[in-house]
Amino acid sequence: MYYPEELIEEVRMKNDIVGVISGHVRMQKKGGNYFGLCPFHNEKSPSFSVSPAKQMYYCFGCGAGGNVITFIMEYENATFQEAVKILADRAGINLPEMEYTEETRQKESRRAKLLEVNKEAAKYYYCMLRSPRGKTGYQYLADRQLSTETMKRFGLGYADGAGSDLTAYLRSKGYPDELINESGLTAFDERRGMHDKFWNRVMFPIQDSNHRVIGFGGRVMGDAKPKYLNSPETTIFDKSRNLYGLNFARTSRKGNIILCEGYMDVIAMHQAGFTQAVASLGTAFTMGQATLLKRYTEEVLLAYDSDGAGTNAAMRAIGILKESGMRGKVIDMKPYKDPDEFIKNLGAEAFQERIGQAQNSFFFELKVLERDYHMEDPESKTAFHREIAKKLCGFEEEVERENYIESVAQKYHIGFENLRKLVGNYAAQTGLTQPVHRPKGTVTKKNTPEENVKKSQRLLLTWITEEPQIYHKVRQYVTAQDFTEPLYRQVADKLFMDLEQGNYNPASIISGFTEEEEQRKVAEIFNTRLEQVTTKKEREKALRDIVFAVKENSVKSCSKETDFDINALNQVVAARKALEELKKKTHISL
């Protein structure tokens, strides 16, 4: 169910966009707008603009944009309904209960109950760590040099000796055995019946991106096996689609995400200031986790263990990152095994240097591949060069392939032309040239006739939203039907209707679209850069030219689609008449 339109509008209007965003972004007022560094991509010069008049934001660098609801959706990774709820709570507005089918209601109720059970368990473990019974666990974490603040931030806890204390605690809270068992917090055997799954372990609550506890990891105290034990998969916990620490890392705005192997690595890195660190949950890195990461970054730095198993895991992860369209680099932790050891011994500054020196994933793969060949033996060395040529065939784009050939030739002392020829021959013989999928840019557009048509339509809508009085000067020439892009036509239709009724509220138009990508596109429509013209005469001519371009394209488009329909023909005749009037004008008076 969606909330009623008037309620959404009330929530939006009671949350001033400048007030909401200033809680997350440091901004300065310039003219009528506020500017700051974009929270959605890494930048050094402020290109993130917030307009109090339009109640919209837009980044001229990455294209992120929308109203206050869109901002919460993007910043908190929330659904439309979740964003409305967050803002409603902020404004003290009571929302009605969502209406579901009986089946959906039961499913959602079950999920909510499981989240409740996990939350109570996390509170129990948290208190246990800080009690006399948790002394062993607390001492272990202190010996690992974790501060009290860090333990609190990650909600670290402790599961006492073997028994059923947690089970008894959850029962006392009114949760039935069936639900407790479904949460994965208990085990069952004939001798003891239902008992706690985790005992004598330091506990790591696993949270989803919205800070809800969905599972647990436990590190045993002593030498018992397994060393780490994770919750089983449940209705709310899918290991392959979650990452430890992502609830914090997604808002770090560091321009990359560091992927490591363990809970302690993540916690140690966050404590040292590397708040972009995450870890997979006791499983190999998956495509589902890569898809999740791609929401927040285009570059992933691998900080896996420096041993053989860590190298193999890094190689697998590199392939997955490539397939998902992200850039991968590898951080060298030697002479230490993992980030935790490295930072303890050499400090955060040295680790930052290693981040700056992170190796391109392609050259990391070559370095690993080189271990299988004897470079002193000409035959083995030639075989290695053939393998390099084979891997270079993976770059379909000629410029990128040429750049890599040049770098590889220089690094391995191979003649550039010789390597280039080897790559060409290998590709021709085997047909191994493969497409490489990369993320698309969000703002840069080619200057094609189609894009020029779209831009003129965006320019007109932007101008009208910035100076709504202009609408009454241009409405005799253009209507919403003159916007040939379907989305633009929807926006123009709503905007023009509001202006006819004396309303001016472009931010409310964005709320009519629940998909984040549509909201972003609508924000772009309202934030197209207008040419800087200083005199009134130049502005009047520029407005006339934009209106003429929109109308001319509309006439051309409409003429192609008439198909001998009498009503359509009448519309074309009327449109041509308006266009003729525009031709006679040198400007539209302001």
Secondary structure, DSSP 4 states (H G I P E B T S, - for coil): ----HHHHHHHHHTS-HHHHHTTTS-EEEETTEEEE--TTS--SS--EEEETTTTEEEETTT--EE-HHHHHHHHHT--HHHHHHHHHHHHTPPPPPPP--HHHHHHHHHHHHHHHHHHHHHHHHHHHHTSGGGHHHHHHHHHTT--HHHHHHTT-EEE-SSSSHHHHHHHHTT--HHHHHHTT-EEEETTTEEEES--SEEEEEEE-TTS-EEEEEEEESSS-S-SEEEPPP-SS--GGG--BTHHHHTT--SSSEEEES-HHHHHHHHHTT-TTEEE-SSS---HHHHHHHHTT-SEEEE---SSHHHHHHHHHHHHHHHHHT-EEEE---TTSSSHHHHHHHH-HHHHHHHHHTPEEHHHHHHHHHHTTS-TTSHHHHHHHHHHHHHHHTT--SHHHHHHHHHHHHHHTT--HHHHHHHHHHHHHHH--------PPPSS-----HHHHHHHHHHHHHHHHHHSGGGHHHHTTT--GGG--SHHHHHHHHHHHHHHHTT---HHHHHHT--SHHHHHHHHHHTTPPPP---SHHHHHHHHHHHHHHHHHHHHHHHHHT-TT-HHHHHHHHHHHHHHHHHHH-S----
